Amino acid sequence: MRQLLAKIGYLAGMLWLISVISFLAIHAAPHSFFSAGELNPNMTPQALEHLARIYGLDKPLWEQYLSWMVALLTFDFGLSFVTGKKVIVEIQERIGITLFLNTLTLFATFALALWLGIKAALSPNSTTDKRIKTLSLISFAMPSFYLAIVLILLFGVYLEWTPIAGLHSIDIDANNPWLYYIDMAWHLLLPLSVMIFVSIGSMTLYVRSLAIDIAKSDYLFLAKARNLPPQKIIRFYIIPNLLPPIVTLLGLSLPALIGGSVILEKIFAIDGMGNLFFTSAMSRDYPVIMGILIITAFLTLLGNMLSDMVLMRLNPFFKQSKQR
């Protein structure tokens, strides 16, 4: 219980620090949404001052921050400069697909990297090992936006096998759930493939390196001396010793996944939180940007906290080290 309260306190402190840095960084950026000519070149300075007064931007910076933090405690992120809608409503409409994409990518990357890494480690320097290492290095070096464009041109434009944008076809029947979700899965095939491929390389190499070290251990040598089947050796000796470091790596990879979805959602025209962030950044819609930054930071810190809790269950020595 004490550790849980300490982690919640740490999460709250980090969120506050992130909010301060983000708030100052955004307000230090050149120009603003209410700069002359940004909204409408025909707007008078008096009209711009009136808009700034409505949104509270005429107050001192510290007073703006305090007002924003007080509203934040009630999950009120303010109003969008562009649409006039509540920021929390706009985020709620788009966060679902972003979480779905990132969660599915995380689990698929974990499963594939575990399988490929162990497969390569069990036969080091073999043809299979060299192929897996080559594939992993290509994945590690591949920019996500470049791969996305290549796949769109190949499968969407030239071969016309897959859709290239959006979540649903124009003529899809929304009243038929079966066809509706099959069409959605077909639209997400390319973006999910890109996200999984660019994420799998580093983790596969990491799993391979750990599995090779485990294969040299004494307990694995004794397991092989007992003539245990390879499946049992992998299940009861290799995987349990791989899980703690991999869980740690998964927690650390959350920011990269969420950040990468911003580019891919824009390329594939997916109306998710990443696309909303990109559009808001281009239009200098500061309340939406701040709301997305805080929610993303919260999800990242929450993911790291959950990975620590899972790690405590998997590795009792980790729990003891935390208590010291």
C-alpha positions in Angstrom: 0.0 0.0 0.0 2.8 2.4 0.9 4.5 1.7 -2.4 1.3 2.3 -4.3 0.8 5.7 -2.6 4.4 6.6 -3.3 4.0 5.8 -7.0 0.7 7.8 -7.1 2.6 10.7 -5.5 5.4 10.4 -8.0 2.9 10.3 -10.9 1.2 13.5 -9.6 4.5 15.3 -9.1 5.8 14.4 -12.6 2.5 15.5 -14.2 2.7 18.8 -12.4 6.3 19.3 -13.6 5.4 18.3 -17.2 2.4 20.7 -17.1 4.7 23.6 -16.0 7.3 22.9 -18.7 4.7 22.4 -21.4 2.8 25.5 -20.5 5.9 27.7 -20.5 7.3 26.1 -23.7 4.0 26.7 -25.6 3.7 30.3 -24.5 7.3 31.0 -25.4 6.7 29.9 -29.0 6.8 32.7 -31.6 3.5 34.1 -32.8 0.1 32.9 -31.4 -3.3 32.0 -32.6 -4.5 35.6 -31.9 -1.6 37.3 -33.7 -2.7 39.9 -36.3 -3.4 38.2 -39.6 -3.5 34.7 -38.2 -7.3 34.5 -38.0 -8.4 36.9 -40.5 -6.4 39.8 -42.1 -9.4 42.0 -41.9 -9.8 41.7 -38.1 -9.1 44.9 -36.2 -6.8 45.0 -33.2 -9.8 45.8 -31.0 -11.5 42.5 -32.2 -8.3 40.5 -31.5 -8.1 42.1 -28.0 -11.7 41.1 -27.4 -11.0 37.5 -28.3 -7.9 37.4 -26.1 -10.0 38.7 -23.2 -12.7 36.0 -23.8 -10.1 33.2 -23.6 -8.2 34.8 -20.7 -5.0 35.5 -22.6 -4.9 39.1 -21.5 -4.0 38.0 -18.0 -0.4 37.6 -16.6 1.2 34.2 -17.4 1.2 33.0 -13.8 -2.6 33.8 -13.5 -3.3 31.9 -16.8 -1.5 28.9 -15.5 -3.2 28.9 -12.1 -6.6 29.2 -13.8 -5.8 26.4 -16.2 -4.5 24.1 -13.3 -7.7 24.7 -11.2 -9.8 23.8 -14.2 -7.7 20.8 -14.9 -8.6 19.3 -11.6 -12.1 19.0 -12.8 -11.0 17.6 -16.2 -11.8 20.9 -17.9 -9.1 21.5 -20.5 -10.8 24.7 -21.8 -12.3 25.5 -25.2 -10.7 25.0 -28.6 -9.6 28.2 -30.3 -10.6 26.7 -33.7 -13.9 24.9 -33.1 -15.1 26.4 -29.9 -15.8 22.9 -28.5 -14.6 21.6 -25.2 -11.1 20.1 -25.5 -12.0 17.1 -23.4 -14.9 16.3 -25.8 -12.6 16.5 -28.9 -10.1 14.3 -27.2 -12.7 11.7 -26.1 -13.9 11.5 -29.7 -10.5 10.5 -31.0 -8.5 8.9 -28.1 -10.2 5.4 -28.6 -8.6 4.6 -32.0 -5.2 5.9 -30.9 -5.2 3.7 -27.8 -6.4 0.8 -29.8 -3.6 1.2 -32.4 -0.9 1.6 -29.8 -2.1 -1.2 -27.5 -2.4 -3.6 -30.4 1.1 -2.6 -31.7 2.6 -3.1 -28.2 1.2 -6.6 -27.8 2.0 -7.7 -31.4 5.5 -6.3 -31.1 6.0 -8.1 -27.8 4.8 -11.5 -29.2 6.7 -11.3 -32.4 9.9 -10.0 -30.9 9.9 -12.8 -28.3 9.4 -15.4 -30.9 12.0 -14.1 -33.4 14.5 -13.3 -30.7 14.4 -16.7 -29.1 14.4 -18.4 -32.5 17.6 -16.5 -33.5 19.3 -17.1 -30.1 18.7 -20.9 -30.2 20.8 -21.1 -33.4 23.3 -18.3 -33.3 25.2 -17.5 -36.5 23.0 -19.7 -38.5 21.1 -18.7 -41.7 17.9 -18.2 -39.7 19.8 -16.0 -37.2 21.4 -13.9 -39.9 18.0 -13.3 -41.6 16.3 -12.3 -38.4 19.2 -9.9 -37.5 19.1 -8.4 -41.0 15.3 -7.9 -40.8 15.7 -6.4 -37.3 18.4 -3.9 -38.5 16.2 -2.9 -41.4 13.3 -2.3 -39.0 15.5 -0.4 -36.6 16.7 2.0 -39.3 13.4 2.3 -41.2 11.6 5.7 -40.9 7.9 5.1 -40.3 6.8 7.9 -42.7 8.9 6.5 -45.5 7.7 2.9 -45.1 4.1 4.2 -44.9 4.4 6.0 -48.2 6.1 3.0 -49.9 3.3 0.7 -48.7 0.6 3.2 -49.8 2.1 3.4 -53.3 2.6 -0.3 -53.6 -0.5 -1.8 -52.1 -2.9 1.1 -52.3 -2.1 2.8 -55.6 -0.4 0.3 -57.9 -1.9 -3.0 -56.8 -5.1 -1.4 -55.4 -5.3 -4.2 -52.7 -5.9 -2.0 -49.6 -7.4 1.3 -48.8 -4.9 4.1 -48.3 -6.8 6.5 -45.9 -9.5 6.8 -43.3 -11.1 4.2 -41.1 -14.1 3.2 -43.2 -15.3 3.1 -46.7 -17.8 5.7 -47.9 -20.5 3.2 -48.7 -20.1 0.9 -45.7 -23.3 0.0 -43.9 -22.9 1.1 -40.2 -25.9 -0.9 -39.2 -24.1 -4.1 -40.0 -21.5 -4.5 -37.2 -19.8 -7.5 -38.9 -19.1 -5.7 -42.1 -18.4 -2.4 -40.3 -15.5 -3.8 -38.2 -14.1 -6.0 -41.1 -14.0 -2.8 -43.2 -12.3 -1.0 -40.3 -9.7 -3.8 -39.9 -9.0 -3.7 -43.6 -8.4 0.1 -43.4 -6.0 -0.4 -40.4 -4.0 -3.1 -42.1 -1.3 -0.8 -43.5 -0.9 1.6 -40.5 -0.7 -1.3 -38.1 1.8 -3.1 -40.3 4.0 0.0 -40.4 3.8 0.6 -36.6 4.6 -3.0 -35.8 7.5 -3.3 -38.3 9.3 -0.1 -37.2 8.9 -1.2 -33.5 9.9 -4.8 -33.7 13.6 -4.4 -34.7 15.2 -3.1 -31.5 13.2 -5.3 -29.3 14.0 -8.4 -31.3 17.7 -7.7 -31.1 17.4 -7.1 -27.3 15.5 -10.4 -26.8 18.1 -12.2 -28.9 21.0 -10.8 -26.8 19.3 -11.7 -23.5 18.4 -15.2 -24.8 22.0 -15.9 -25.8 23.2 -15.0 -22.4 20.5 -17.2 -20.8 21.5 -20.1 -23.1 25.0 -19.9 -21.6 23.8 -20.2 -18.0 24.4 -23.2 -15.8 20.7 -23.9 -15.1 20.0 -24.1 -18.8 22.9 -26.5 -19.3 21.5 -28.7 -16.5 18.0 -28.6 -18.2 19.5 -29.8 -21.5 21.4 -32.5 -19.6 18.1 -33.8 -18.3 17.0 -34.2 -22.0 14.1 -31.9 -21.6 12.2 -31.1 -24.8 13.1 -27.7 -26.4 9.5 -26.5 -25.9 9.8 -27.0 -22.1 13.2 -25.4 -22.0 11.8 -22.3 -23.8 8.6 -22.2 -21.7 10.0 -22.9 -18.2 13.6 -21.6 -18.4 14.1 -19.0 -21.2 10.8 -17.1 -21.2 10.5 -16.6 -17.4 14.0 -15.1 -17.3 13.3 -12.9 -20.4 10.0 -11.3 -19.1 11.4 -8.9 -16.5 13.7 -7.0 -18.7 11.2 -7.0 -21.6 8.5 -5.6 -19.4 10.8 -2.8 -18.5 11.6 -2.1 -22.1 7.9 -2.1 -23.0 7.2 0.5 -20.4 10.0 2.7 -21.8 8.8 2.3 -25.4 5.4 3.8 -24.8 6.4 7.4 -25.5 7.9 6.4 -28.9 4.8 4.5 -29.8 2.4 7.4 -29.0 4.7 9.9 -30.7 5.0 7.8 -33.8 1.3 7.5 -34.2 1.1 11.3 -34.7 2.9 11.0 -38.1 1.1 7.9 -39.2 -2.4 9.1 -38.3 -1.7 12.1 -40.4 -0.4 10.1 -43.4 -3.2 7.6 -43.3 -5.9 10.3 -42.5 -6.9 8.4 -39.3 -9.0 10.7 -37.1 -7.2 9.9 -33.9 -5.6 11.9 -31.1 -2.3 12.0 -33.0 -3.9 13.6 -36.1 -5.7 16.1 -33.8 -2.4 17.0 -32.2 -0.8 17.7 -35.6 -3.7 19.8 -36.8 -3.8 21.7 -33.5 -0.1 22.4 -33.7 -0.4 23.8 -37.2 -3.3 26.1 -36.2 -1.7 27.0 -32.8 -4.7 25.7 -30.9 -3.0 25.8 -27.5 -5.8 24.4 -25.3 -6.0 21.3 -27.4 -2.2 20.9 -27.6 -1.9 21.2 -23.8 -4.8 18.8 -23.2 -3.2 16.2 -25.5 0.2 16.7 -23.9 -1.1 16.1 -20.4 -3.2 13.1 -21.3 -0.2 11.6 -23.2 2.1 12.2 -20.3 -0.5 10.6 -17.9 -0.8 7.5 -20.1 3.0 7.2 -20.4 3.6 7.5 -16.6 0.7 5.2 -16.0 2.2 2.6 -18.4 5.5 2.9 -16.7 3.9 2.4 -13.2 2.0 -0.6 -14.4 5.2 -2.1 -15.9 6.9 -1.6 -12.5 4.0 -3.4 -10.8 4.1 -6.3 -13.2 7.9 -6.4 -12.8 7.4 -6.8 -9.0 5.2 -9.8 -9.6 7.7 -11.4 -12.0 10.9 -10.6 -10.2 10.8 -10.6 -6.3 14.4 -9.2 -6.3 13.2 -6.1 -8.0 10.7 -5.6 -5.2 13.4 -6.0 -2.6 15.6 -3.5 -4.3 12.8 -1.0 -4.4 12.3 -1.3 -0.6 15.9 -0.6 0.2 
